[in-house]
Amino acid sequence: MLKLLDKIIFLISLLAMTGLAGAYTSSYTNPNTFIFPSLLGLAYPYLLISNLLLFLYWIIRWKKMVWAELLIILLGIPAFLTYYGIANPQEKDDNHDISILSYNVRYFDVYNWSKQKDTKEKLFDYLNHFKGDVICLQEFSIPQTPTIAATTIPRLKSYPHHYIRKDMAIFSRLPILTTGYLPFDDQYSSTVLFCDLLLGQDTLRLYSVHLESYKLGNKERQFMKQISQGLKTNDFPEGARNLTTRLATANRNRARQAEQIHQHIQQSPHKVILCGDFNDTPLSYTYKTIKTGMIDSFIEKGRGLGNTYIGEFPSFRIDYILHSPDFKTVSYLRDTTQLSDHYPIQGKLKLKK
């Protein structure tokens, strides 16, 4: 009986290890060339957990397969460290030149997603009491209703400078010298703003991004809920096909957007800070493309799980603060405030001499 069980677990282990190895390649594979690795990359946490459980099984059975499982898990240590921070902050928080907050505020709860009447007021209070220099807000206002933006601006009275376009906003206590945006195709729902800020005697370029979402409909959300809860679905093949199509389309679109952003950063005449909602994980082509030549504040100073999304989709780290090597990260914080379907993230940076 144990021999039969070993054979079954052996086949499962081969599939799990192959899937995990495929997830490792997702950062290096453009989804417009080959989509499958990007889908495996989304499943990375679950593939890792599966392989850890299988590793324990082979330890108990003390079979040679344990070494194969150990090898595939160890190969993924760099990937794991993009999800789980192990930094030991030693520098004082007050030893910094600029402090940034990035937050997807989900349109200030305009549709009452939170089911609480005071969420909007709590958001304004949270943002106004931020002690830093700049806040980058995604899903700031609905583009078709500019009056919402107009009435929101006075509520953020502690920030004398701002730049707003579409559903994005940058509010700053530092002077804004110039502003601009990246013109994506009309088919995309993403937005990228940038502005040049005066920091002492220096100038830096700040990007705020909100990349393509998965645009999941009610059917896809219901399907995911049923799967996550182990419930029976009426039509599994159709549900899986619709969900996979949405995921694949968004992955391909973000890859194109990431390449355009990277090219624009390369042409920047100033030091760069980039933050926002990528709608993608650290094990993605999108993240790797934008991060090329940049430093991830979470990897530098983050501790523990870095997940920033708290909606019905599996909780991943999809919000980031990146910067050019001209800066060093003094501190990074993923706040646990729950006023949106994202956690706010904060970073304190210091210019290198």
Order of alpha helices (4+ residues) and beta strands (2+ residues): alpha-alpha-alpha-alpha-alpha-beta-beta-alpha-beta-alpha-beta-beta-beta-beta-beta-alpha-alpha-beta-alpha-beta-alpha-beta-beta-beta-beta
